[in-house]
């Protein structure tokens, strides 16, 4: 199954419709509002703005599985992201990324290794997966890897369709 075929809700209701990203590169990131890595929202928004016209988007996926660092409602998450970091990229509903209740989206992602060879469970908030235009996972980056790190930007450059 391609990531494009997974069903997931949008943050503020309805479907996030991942099929709309066919032919585009997508950086999927599990996000949280009360984490030491939360300032990564700034770089994620810059990447989204810089590459959107070339067929790229960031997709934020709120998750509260790491020390309860995303406790808010959909409305609170949307307000925080917009007001604090000017986030304009799409966000999904809050989901679980690990364990027995792991969302199907993350079941598609976790077997891919990052640069250090890590596969399996998501380690923390802001773990990043780059999805190619065909819906396959082409890269995985650790939570501590900044969104605008050379390795991430290079992978995006190699995978944006235009």
Phi and psi in degrees as GROMACS dihedral restraints (atoms count N, CA, C in turn):
[ dihedral_restraints ]
;  ai    aj    ak    al  type     phi  dphi    fc
    3     4     5     6     1   -82.5    20    10
    4     5     6     7     1   151.6    20    10
    6     7     8     9     1   -55.0    20    10
    7     8     9    10     1   -32.8    20    10
    9    10    11    12     1   -63.0    20    10
   10    11    12    13     1   -19.2    20    10
   12    13    14    15     1   -94.0    20    10
   13    14    15    16     1    -7.2    20    10
   15    16    17    18     1   -74.2    20    10
   16    17    18    19     1   137.9    20    10
   18    19    20    21     1   -96.1    20    10
   19    20    21    22     1   129.8    20    10
   21    22    23    24     1  -151.7    20    10
   22    23    24    25     1   146.0    20    10
   24    25    26    27     1   -80.6    20    10
   25    26    27    28     1   157.6    20    10
   27    28    29    30     1   -81.8    20    10
   28    29    30    31     1   158.4    20    10
   30    31    32    33     1   -55.8    20    10
   31    32    33    34     1   -43.2    20    10
   33    34    35    36     1  -106.9    20    10
   34    35    36    37     1    31.6    20    10
   36    37    38    39     1   103.2    20    10
   37    38    39    40     1   159.9    20    10
   39    40    41    42     1    78.6    20    10
   40    41    42    43     1  -169.2    20    10
   42    43    44    45     1   -95.2    20    10
   43    44    45    46     1   142.7    20    10
   45    46    47    48     1   -78.6    20    10
   46    47    48    49     1   -12.6    20    10
   48    49    50    51     1    44.0    20    10
   49    50    51    52     1    71.9    20    10
   51    52    53    54     1   -64.4    20    10
   52    53    54    55     1   -17.6    20    10
   54    55    56    57     1   -63.8    20    10
   55    56    57    58     1   -21.8    20    10
   57    58    59    60     1   -66.3    20    10
   58    59    60    61     1   -12.8    20    10
   60    61    62    63     1   -96.0    20    10
   61    62    63    64     1     5.0    20    10
   63    64    65    66     1   -57.7    20    10
   64    65    66    67     1   133.2    20    10
   66    67    68    69     1    85.0    20    10
   67    68    69    70     1     2.0    20    10
   69    70    71    72     1  -123.3    20    10
   70    71    72    73     1   158.8    20    10
   72    73    74    75     1   -93.3    20    10
   73    74    75    76     1   139.8    20    10
   75    76    77    78     1  -132.7    20    10
   76    77    78    79     1   131.7    20    10
   78    79    80    81     1  -101.8    20    10
   79    80    81    82     1   107.6    20    10
   81    82    83    84     1   -92.1    20    10
   82    83    84    85     1   127.5    20    10
   84    85    86    87     1  -134.7    20    10
   85    86    87    88     1   124.9    20    10
   87    88    89    90     1   -78.2    20    10
   88    89    90    91     1   123.4    20    10
   90    91    92    93     1  -117.3    20    10
   91    92    93    94     1   161.2    20    10
   93    94    95    96     1  -152.8    20    10
   94    95    96    97     1   145.1    20    10
   96    97    98    99     1   -84.9    20    10
   97    98    99   100     1   -19.4    20    10
   99   100   101   102     1  -122.3    20    10
  100   101   102   103     1    43.8    20    10
  102   103   104   105     1  -116.6    20    10
  103   104   105   106     1   152.8    20    10
  105   106   107   108     1   -62.0    20    10
  106   107   108   109     1   -20.9    20    10
  108   109   110   111     1   -93.1    20    10
  109   110   111   112     1    -0.4    20    10
  111   112   113   114     1   -53.8    20    10
  112   113   114   115     1   -34.2    20    10
  114   115   116   117     1   -58.0    20    10
  115   116   117   118     1   -13.1    20    10
  117   118   119   120     1   -60.8    20    10
  118   119   120   121     1   -19.0    20    10
  120   121   122   123     1   -52.1    20    10
  121   122   123   124     1   -37.9    20    10
  123   124   125   126     1   -59.0    20    10
  124   125   126   127     1   -51.0    20    10
  126   127   128   129     1   -68.5    20    10
  127   128   129   130     1   -35.5    20    10
  129   130   131   132     1   -62.2    20    10
  130   131   132   133     1   -42.5    20    10
  132   133   134   135     1   -65.5    20    10
  133   134   135   136     1   -40.1    20    10
  135   136   137   138     1   -62.1    20    10
  136   137   138   139     1   -44.0    20    10
  138   139   140   141     1   -60.4    20    10
  139   140   141   142     1   -45.3    20    10
  141   142   143   144     1   -58.1    20    10
  142   143   144   145     1   -47.5    20    10
  144   145   146   147     1   -66.2    20    10
  145   146   147   148     1   -41.2    20    10
  147   148   149   150     1   -65.8    20    10
  148   149   150   151     1   -38.8    20    10
  150   151   152   153     1  -109.2    20    10
  151   152   153   154     1    -1.5    20    10
  153   154   155   156     1   -56.5    20    10
  154   155   156   157     1   -41.7    20    10
  156   157   158   159     1   -68.6    20    10
  157   158   159   160     1   -15.5    20    10
  159   160   161   162     1   -99.3    20    10
  160   161   162   163     1     8.6    20    10
  162   163   164   165     1    92.2    20    10
  163   164   165   166     1    45.4    20    10
  165   166   167   168     1  -136.9    20    10
  166   167   168   169     1   147.3    20    10
  168   169   170   171     1  -146.8    20    10
  169   170   171   172     1   154.3    20    10
  171   172   173   174     1   -94.1    20    10
  172   173   174   175     1   142.4    20    10
  174   175   176   177     1  -125.5    20    10
  175   176   177   178     1   110.9    20    10
  177   178   179   180     1   -84.0    20    10
  178   179   180   181     1   136.3    20    10
  180   181   182   183     1  -126.4    20    10
  181   182   183   184     1    94.6    20    10
  183   184   185   186     1   -60.6    20    10
  184   185   186   187     1   140.7    20    10
  186   187   188   189     1  -147.5    20    10
  187   188   189   190     1   137.1    20    10
  189   190   191   192     1  -111.7    20    10
  190   191   192   193     1    22.8    20    10
  192   193   194   195     1   -85.4    20    10
  193   194   195   196     1    -7.3    20    10
  195   196   197   198     1  -113.0    20    10
  196   197   198   199     1    95.7    20    10
  198   199   200   201     1    55.1    20    10
  199   200   201   202     1    29.7    20    10
  201   202   203   204     1    61.0    20    10
  202   203   204   205     1    36.0    20    10
  204   205   206   207     1   -85.7    20    10
  205   206   207   208     1     3.6    20    10
  207   208   209   210     1  -135.5    20    10
  208   209   210   211     1    68.3    20    10
  210   211   212   213     1   -82.3    20    10
  211   212   213   214     1   -12.2    20    10
  213   214   215   216     1   -69.6    20    10
  214   215   216   217     1   163.9    20    10
  216   217   218   219     1   -76.2    20    10
  217   218   219   220     1   170.1    20    10
  219   220   221   222     1   -55.7    20    10
  220   221   222   223     1   -43.8    20    10
  222   223   224   225     1   -64.5    20    10
  223   224   225   226     1   -42.2    20    10
  225   226   227   228     1   -65.4    20    10
  226   227   228   229     1   -40.4    20    10
  228   229   230   231     1   -63.7    20    10
  229   230   231   232     1   -48.0    20    10
  231   232   233   234     1   -60.5    20    10
  232   233   234   235     1   -44.3    20    10
  234   235   236   237     1   -63.4    20    10
  235   236   237   238     1   -46.1    20    10
  237   238   239   240     1   -59.3    20    10
  238   239   240   241     1   -49.3    20    10
  240   241   242   243     1   -63.3    20    10
  241   242   243   244     1   -41.7    20    10
  243   244   245   246     1   -70.0    20    10
  244   245   246   247     1   -50.7    20    10
  246   247   248   249     1   -71.5    20    10
  247   248   249   250     1   -38.2    20    10
  249   250   251   252     1   -85.8    20    10
  250   251   252   253     1   -39.7    20    10
  252   253   254   255     1  -123.6    20    10
  253   254   255   256     1     3.0    20    10
  255   256   257   258     1    63.5    20    10
  256   257   258   259     1    30.4    20    10
  258   259   260   261     1   -64.3    20    10
  259   260   261   262     1   127.6    20    10
  261   262   263   264     1  -118.3    20    10
  262   263   264   265     1   -10.6    20    10
  264   265   266   267     1   -72.3    20    10
  265   266   267   268     1   156.8    20    10
  267   268   269   270     1   -68.6    20    10
  268   269   270   271     1   153.2    20    10
  270   271   272   273     1  -132.2    20    10
  271   272   273   274     1   143.7    20    10
  273   274   275   276     1   -92.9    20    10
  274   275   276   277     1   176.8    20    10
  276   277   278   279     1   -63.1    20    10
  277   278   279   280     1   160.4    20    10
  279   280   281   282     1   -72.6    20    10
  280   281   282   283     1   130.7    20    10
  282   283   284   285     1  -135.5    20    10
  283   284   285   286     1   172.8    20    10
  285   286   287   288     1   -95.7    20    10
  286   287   288   289     1   136.5    20    10
  288   289   290   291     1  -106.4    20    10
  289   290   291   292     1    -9.8    20    10
  291   292   293   294     1  -132.9    20    10
  292   293   294   295     1   165.0    20    10
  294   295   296   297     1    82.1    20    10
  295   296   297   298     1  -170.8    20    10
  297   298   299   300     1   -63.5    20    10
  298   299   300   301     1   -23.6    20    10
  300   301   302   303     1  -101.7    20    10
  301   302   303   304     1    17.7    20    10
  303   304   305   306     1   -55.4    20    10
  304   305   306   307     1   130.4    20    10
  306   307   308   309     1   -66.4    20    10
  307   308   309   310     1   149.5    20    10
  309   310   311   312     1   -55.7    20    10
  310   311   312   313     1   -33.2    20    10
  312   313   314   315     1   -57.6    20    10
  313   314   315   316     1   -46.5    20    10
  315   316   317   318     1   -76.8    20    10
  316   317   318   319     1   -21.0    20    10
  318   319   320   321     1   -63.5    20    10
  319   320   321   322     1   -29.7    20    10
  321   322   323   324     1   -77.6    20    10
  322   323   324   325     1   -20.0    20    10
  324   325   326   327     1  -100.5    20    10
  325   326   327   328     1   -37.6    20    10
  327   328   329   330     1   -67.6    20    10
  328   329   330   331     1   -15.8    20    10
  330   331   332   333     1   -81.8    20    10
  331   332   333   334     1    -7.1    20    10
  333   334   335   336     1   -82.9    20    10
  334   335   336   337     1   136.3    20    10
  336   337   338   339     1   -86.0    20    10
  337   338   339   340     1   145.7    20    10
  339   340   341   342     1   -87.9    20    10
  340   341   342   343     1  -172.9    20    10
  342   343   344   345     1   -62.0    20    10
  343   344   345   346     1   -23.4    20    10
  345   346   347   348     1   -94.4    20    10
  346   347   348   349     1     0.9    20    10
  348   349   350   351     1    90.9    20    10
  349   350   351   352     1     4.5    20    10
  351   352   353   354     1   -71.7    20    10
  352   353   354   355     1   128.6    20    10
  354   355   356   357     1  -126.5    20    10
  355   356   357   358     1   171.3    20    10
  357   358   359   360     1    91.9    20    10
  358   359   360   361     1  -150.7    20    10
  360   361   362   363     1   -48.7    20    10
  361   362   363   364     1   147.3    20    10
  363   364   365   366     1   -68.6    20    10
  364   365   366   367     1   133.2    20    10
  366   367   368   369     1   -85.0    20    10
  367   368   369   370     1   -31.8    20    10
  369   370   371   372     1  -168.6    20    10
  370   371   372   373     1   177.7    20    10
  372   373   374   375     1   -61.2    20    10
  373   374   375   376     1   150.6    20    10
  375   376   377   378     1    72.2    20    10
  376   377   378   379     1    26.8    20    10
  378   379   380   381     1   -74.2    20    10
  379   380   381   382     1   140.7    20    10
  381   382   383   384     1  -120.9    20    10
  382   383   384   385     1   138.6    20    10
  384   385   386   387     1  -128.1    20    10
  385   386   387   388     1   125.8    20    10
  387   388   389   390     1   -96.2    20    10
  388   389   390   391     1   125.0    20    10
  390   391   392   393     1  -105.2    20    10
  391   392   393   394     1   130.5    20    10
  393   394   395   396     1   -77.3    20    10
  394   395   396   397     1   172.0    20    10
  396   397   398   399     1   -59.3    20    10
  397   398   399   400     1   -24.9    20    10
  399   400   401   402     1   -90.3    20    10
  400   401   402   403     1     2.7    20    10
  402   403   404   405     1    90.8    20    10
  403   404   405   406     1     4.1    20    10
  405   406   407   408     1   -91.2    20    10
  406   407   408   409     1   151.8    20    10
  408   409   410   411     1   -79.9    20    10
  409   410   411   412     1   120.6    20    10
  411   412   413   414     1  -105.7    20    10
  412   413   414   415     1   -16.9    20    10
  414   415   416   417     1  -161.5    20    10
  415   416   417   418     1   152.0    20    10
  417   418   419   420     1  -132.7    20    10
  418   419   420   421     1   138.1    20    10
  420   421   422   423     1  -129.6    20    10
  421   422   423   424     1   140.9    20    10
  423   424   425   426     1   -64.9    20    10
  424   425   426   427     1   159.9    20    10
  426   427   428   429     1   -57.6    20    10
  427   428   429   430     1   -34.8    20    10
  429   430   431   432     1   -76.3    20    10
  430   431   432   433     1   -14.9    20    10
  432   433   434   435     1   -71.5    20    10
  433   434   435   436     1   119.4    20    10
  435   436   437   438     1   -64.6    20    10
  436   437   438   439     1   143.7    20    10
  438   439   440   441     1   -58.3    20    10
  439   440   441   442     1   -28.8    20    10
  441   442   443   444     1   -99.7    20    10
  442   443   444   445     1    17.1    20    10
  444   445   446   447     1   -62.9    20    10
  445   446   447   448     1   151.7    20    10
  447   448   449   450     1   -54.8    20    10
  448   449   450   451     1   -40.6    20    10
  450   451   452   453     1   -64.7    20    10
  451   452   453   454     1   -38.8    20    10
  453   454   455   456     1   -69.5    20    10
  454   455   456   457     1   -48.1    20    10
  456   457   458   459     1   -60.9    20    10
  457   458   459   460     1   -43.1    20    10
  459   460   461   462     1   -60.0    20    10
  460   461   462   463     1   -44.2    20    10
  462   463   464   465     1   -64.3    20    10
  463   464   465   466     1   -39.5    20    10
  465   466   467   468     1   -63.1    20    10
  466   467   468   469     1   -49.1    20    10
  468   469   470   471     1   -55.0    20    10
  469   470   471   472     1   -39.8    20    10
  471   472   473   474     1   -72.1    20    10
  472   473   474   475     1   -19.5    20    10
  474   475   476   477     1  -115.7    20    10
  475   476   477   478     1    -9.3    20    10
  477   478   479   480     1   -70.1    20    10
  478   479   480   481     1   137.2    20    10
  480   481   482   483     1   -72.9    20    10
  481   482   483   484     1   -24.3    20    10
